[in-house]
Amino acid sequence: MTGENKIYTKGGDKGETSLLGGTRVKKSHERVEAYGNLDELNSFIGLIRDQNINPHYIDVLGRVQEVLFISEALVARDPEKETVNLPHFGDDDIRRLEQEIDTMNEDLPELKNFILPGGHITASYCHIARTVCRRAERSLIRLNENNTVDEIIIRFINRLSDYLFVLARKTCKDHGAKERLWITRR
C-alpha cells in the first residue's frame, strides 16, 4: 500500500478535526457531534437494510442513507467559508417518508398503548435507529441555537424517527412477531 492510499492522516491525534472548508475545530465541537450522530444513524440504517426485509423498504432506506449523507456534509461545512457546491434534498423526500408511514399504517392495528422496543431482531434495530435519530435531532437543534442548520434537515430527521417507529411495527408484523405493549401495573 502506498502512502497515498492510507486512511489515517494523524491530523486528529490532538483532538481536532477539519470542517468542510478547512477550519480546525475540537472533536467535541457541537457541529462535529451533530454530524457524528447523523453518521451513526446512517450506519444503523445500513444495518436495517442488510436484514431480511421487503425489497421496497430496502429501496426507501437506500434513499434515506443518501439524504443522511447529504445532511452530514451540509452540517460538516464551515458556514464562514466558501465550500464546493454541496448536493441538497427537498420536501419531496419528506413527503415520501410521510407516504411510506401512511401506507404501512394502513396494514397495522391501531395503536392504543406504548410499545416496548423489540419483538423481532429487525424491529429492534429499527427502534435503536429511531433512538439514535432522536439524539441526532436533539444535537441538530442544539447546534441550530447558535449556528444555522438547514431547517429541512431537522424536518427530515423528525419525520425519519416516525418512519423508523412505524417500520419497526411493520417488520414485526411482516415476520409474524408479536409487539409487546406496555401496560402499567399498579
C-alpha positions in Angstrom: 0.0 0.0 0.0 1.4 3.4 -0.9 1.2 6.5 1.3 -1.4 7.9 -1.0 -3.9 5.2 0.0 -3.5 5.5 3.7 -6.7 6.2 5.6 -5.0 7.8 8.6 -3.6 11.3 8.4 -2.6 11.7 12.1 -4.2 15.2 11.9 -6.7 14.4 14.6 -4.2 13.0 17.1 -4.5 16.1 19.3 -8.3 16.1 19.4 -9.1 18.3 16.4 -10.6 17.8 13.0 -11.3 19.8 9.9 -14.7 21.0 8.8 -15.5 21.2 5.1 -13.8 24.4 4.2 -10.7 23.6 6.3 -11.4 25.2 9.6 -9.9 23.2 12.5 -12.2 22.6 15.5 -12.2 20.4 18.6 -13.7 16.9 18.0 -16.0 17.8 20.9 -17.4 20.8 18.9 -21.2 20.7 18.6 -21.0 20.7 14.8 -18.8 17.5 14.9 -21.2 16.0 17.5 -24.2 16.7 15.2 -22.7 15.2 12.0 -21.3 12.3 14.0 -24.8 11.4 15.3 -26.0 11.5 11.7 -23.2 9.2 10.7 -24.1 6.8 13.4 -27.7 6.9 12.3 -26.7 6.2 8.7 -24.7 3.2 9.9 -27.8 1.8 11.7 -29.9 2.4 8.6 -27.4 0.3 6.7 -27.8 -2.5 9.3 -31.5 -2.5 8.8 -31.1 -2.6 5.0 -29.0 -5.7 5.5 -31.9 -7.6 7.2 -34.4 -9.9 5.6 -37.0 -7.2 4.8 -39.2 -6.3 1.9 -37.1 -5.0 -1.0 -39.3 -1.9 -1.2 -38.1 -0.9 2.3 -34.5 -1.6 1.3 -35.0 0.9 -1.6 -36.6 3.5 0.7 -33.8 3.2 3.2 -31.3 3.5 0.4 -32.6 6.9 -0.4 -32.7 7.7 3.4 -29.0 6.9 3.5 -28.3 9.2 0.6 -30.2 12.1 2.3 -28.4 11.4 5.6 -25.0 11.6 3.8 -26.0 14.9 2.2 -27.1 16.1 5.6 -23.8 15.1 7.1 -22.0 17.1 4.5 -24.2 20.2 5.0 -23.7 20.1 8.7 -20.0 19.5 8.4 -19.3 22.5 6.3 -17.9 25.7 7.8 -20.6 28.3 7.4 -18.0 31.1 7.5 -16.1 29.7 4.5 -16.9 29.1 0.9 -17.1 25.4 0.1 -17.7 23.5 -3.0 -21.3 23.2 -4.1 -22.9 20.5 -2.0 -25.9 18.5 -3.0 -29.2 19.2 -1.4 -32.5 17.4 -1.0 -36.1 18.6 -0.9 -39.6 18.4 0.5 -40.3 15.5 -1.8 -38.0 13.4 0.4 -40.1 14.3 3.5 -43.3 13.7 1.6 -42.1 10.3 0.5 -41.4 9.3 4.2 -44.9 10.5 5.1 -46.5 8.5 2.3 -44.5 5.4 3.4 -45.7 5.9 7.0 -49.3 6.2 5.9 -49.1 3.1 3.7 -47.5 1.0 6.4 -50.0 2.3 9.0 -52.9 1.1 6.8 -51.7 -2.5 7.4 -51.2 -2.1 11.2 -53.6 -2.3 14.1 -54.5 1.0 15.8 -52.0 1.9 18.5 -53.7 2.2 21.9 -50.7 1.6 24.1 -47.0 2.4 24.1 -44.8 -0.3 22.6 -41.8 -1.8 24.3 -38.9 -2.0 21.8 -38.3 -5.5 20.4 -40.5 -8.3 19.1 -38.1 -9.2 16.3 -34.4 -8.5 15.7 -35.2 -6.3 12.7 -37.7 -4.3 14.7 -35.2 -4.0 17.5 -32.7 -2.5 15.0 -35.4 -0.1 13.8 -36.0 1.0 17.4 -32.3 1.5 18.0 -32.1 3.6 14.8 -35.1 5.6 16.0 -33.5 6.5 19.3 -30.2 7.4 17.5 -32.3 9.5 15.2 -33.9 11.4 18.1 -30.4 12.0 19.5 -29.3 13.3 16.2 -32.3 15.6 16.1 -31.5 17.0 19.6 -27.9 17.7 18.6 -29.0 19.5 15.4 -31.4 21.6 17.4 -28.6 22.4 19.9 -26.3 23.3 17.0 -29.1 25.5 15.5 -29.3 27.6 18.7 -26.0 29.3 17.8 -25.4 28.3 14.2 -27.6 27.9 11.3 -28.7 24.4 10.4 -30.8 24.0 7.2 -34.3 23.6 8.6 -35.1 20.9 6.0 -32.5 18.6 7.7 -34.3 19.0 11.1 -37.7 18.3 9.5 -36.4 15.3 7.6 -34.8 13.8 10.8 -38.0 14.4 12.8 -40.0 12.6 10.1 -37.4 9.8 9.8 -37.8 8.9 13.5 -41.6 8.5 12.9 -40.9 6.4 9.9 -38.5 4.1 11.8 -41.1 3.6 14.6 -43.7 2.5 12.1 -41.1 0.4 10.2 -40.4 -1.4 13.4 -44.1 -2.2 13.9 -44.4 -3.3 10.2 -41.3 -5.6 10.3 -42.8 -7.2 13.4 -46.0 -7.9 11.5 -44.2 -9.0 8.3 -42.2 -11.5 10.3 -45.2 -12.8 12.3 -43.8 -11.5 15.5 -45.8 -10.0 18.3 -45.4 -6.5 19.6 -45.1 -6.2 23.3 -47.4 -3.5 24.6 -46.5 -1.5 27.7 -49.3 -1.9 30.2 -48.8 -0.3 33.5 -49.0 -2.5 36.6 -50.4 -0.8 39.6 
